[in-house]
Amino acid sequence: LLSSIMEEQILHTLAKEQIKRLAKFGGAHHEDVVKWLSDVEEVFTRAQLQPSNKLLAVQSYLIDSAEKWFRYNKSIILDW
């Protein structure tokens, strides 16, 4: 049981570190939004984030036109 708890804590710590290292997304033509969202979802799933927390967390990784788009549309974006 103790090793299981320790393993879970280690995985959670690793997932948090991966969240910190996620690439920013600005919405430029050369950026692949589908790949970026896939990468973000994979990390968030490993971190076991709830959908409401995913929506809050992802805002930190939006820059430039993507950030402006999100701010303009966030009242209609209800969940992840």
Phi, psi and omega in degrees: 000315180298318180293327178294318178295317179297318179298317179297319179295319179296315179297320179296318178297316178298318180297319178298320178295321179294323177299317180298330184267004180301144178288146173286156177231127183249349179086013178292156183301327182280350181274138181264100184296324181295315178295317180299313179297322178297315178298316180297314181298319179300314180293316180298322179294316177299326179280355179059040177285141174286154181307320180295325178286327177298316181297319177293316184293319186296333180301330181290345185252004178264134179226169173052227185293331178294320178294317178298316178301315182296314180301319181292325186257357189297338178290339179255357177266104188271331179202175182290000000 
